[in-house]
Amino acid sequence: MSTTVTAIEALADRYGEAWNRQDLEAIVALHAPDGVFQLHVPGGEPVEGREAIRSAFAGFLAQLPDIHFEPVRLRAGPDFWVLESRMSGTLAAPVEIEGERVEAPGTRIEVDFLDVIAVTDELLARKDSYLDSLSFQRQLEAAS
């Protein structure tokens, strides 16, 4: 079944709103049961299935409990969307960068972010996320 671009854009909006409310259950519910997520940073490995996705996202929300995505540009098709955004948040938990644990509580982070989402049956089948990890790391180093 093909989904309209309008429906994909509405799904993208619901997904972004769930993230900006930090609503873990709403976020996870929009992923397919056998969905895949990968944050493309050094050492980032794909996770498969809703429980693994829930665990990964719970970790992100613990690190940045006020995480917010400000959309910059959305491109959508009948089975995908690509969203450029600006991710921001305040660090509340340690972050591991290249095998080193960095503690910089209270540090405000703001980086460019890109999501490439594949959709099947109106659920996220695959989410590949890319962030400006060099800028992220520099902001942490400046704070520590």
N, C-alpha and C positions, 0 to 999 in steps of 0.2 A: 504494500500500500504506500503510495506516494503522499508525502505531506506537503502542504503548500508552504511557500516561502513565508507568508504571513503567519502561519502556525509556528514555523521555526523561530521567527522573530519574537513571537509571544512567549515561546518556551525559553528563549534566551533571556527575555525580560524577567520571567518568573524565577529563573535560575539566579540571575544577578541580584534580584531582590532578596532571595533566600540567603545568599552570601552576605549581603549588606545588613541583614538582620541577625547574622551569625546563627542561623537556624539550622543546626546540623541535620536534624531529621528531615526537614524539607529539602535540603540539598541532596542528601543521600537518596530520598524517595524519587528524585528525578533521574537517577542513574539506573540503567538496566541491571537486572540481577547478576548478569555475567559481564558487566561493564569493566572497562579497563581505564586506569588513570596513570599518567606518568608526568611528574614534574621533571623537566629537562634541565637539570643542574648536575654538576659533577657528583657522581655517586647515586644519582636518582634512578631508581629502578621502577619498572611498572608494577602496579598492584592490580589484582584481578578480583572481581566480585564485590558486592555491596559491603560486606563486613570489612574487607581490607580497605576499601575506599573510605568507609566511616572512620576507621582507625587512623588513616592518614590525615583526613580532614579534621578530626578531633585534635590531632597533634598541631595542625596549623592554627586552629582556633585557640589552643592553649598558648601558643607562642605569640599570636597577634589577636587578642580577644576583641579588639575593636576594628578588625580588618574591614576595609572598604575598597570597592572597585568603582572607579569613576570611568564610565565608558567614553572612549574616544572615537572609535569607528567600528561598526558592525557590518559584516558581509555575510549574507545567508543564501543558501540554496535549498533545494527540496529535501536534503538529508544531511545538512551540515550548517555550522556557522563558525566564523572566525571573528573574534572580538579583541580589538586592541583596547587596553584600558590602562589606568594609572592605579596601582595598588598602594594603599597606605595603611598604616597601623602602628600601634605602640607595642614594643617588645615587652612581653611579660614573663617569658620563659627562655632558657638558654637555647641557642641555635648551634648546630654543628656545621662548620664550614671546613671542607677539605680535611676532615678527621679531627679538627680541633673544636672544642666546646667554647663558645663565646657567650659570656654573660654580660649583658648591657641593658638591664631592666630600665624601662622608661624611655628608651631610645625610640624616637619617631622615625619610621622608615617610609620612604616614598619612592617607588620604582615603576618603570614601564613593565607591562605584563601583556602576554598574548595567550589566548586560548584558541585551540583548534579542536572543534567538537564534531564528532560524527554521531548522527541521530538515527535510531531504528525504532519504529513503533512508538514515536513521540517520547522516547527516553534517550538519555545520553549513553551511547554504546561505547564511545571512547572519548577521553578528554586528554589532550596533550597540552601542557602548560609550560610556558617559557617566560622567565623573568630576567631582568637585567641583573644578573648575579654579581657582576663586578661593582655596580653601583650599590647594591645591597651590602656587599662586603665592606666597601669603603665607608658607608654610613655607620656600620657597626664598629669598625676600627676607629673612626673619629670619636665615637662615644666611649670607647673603653680605654 
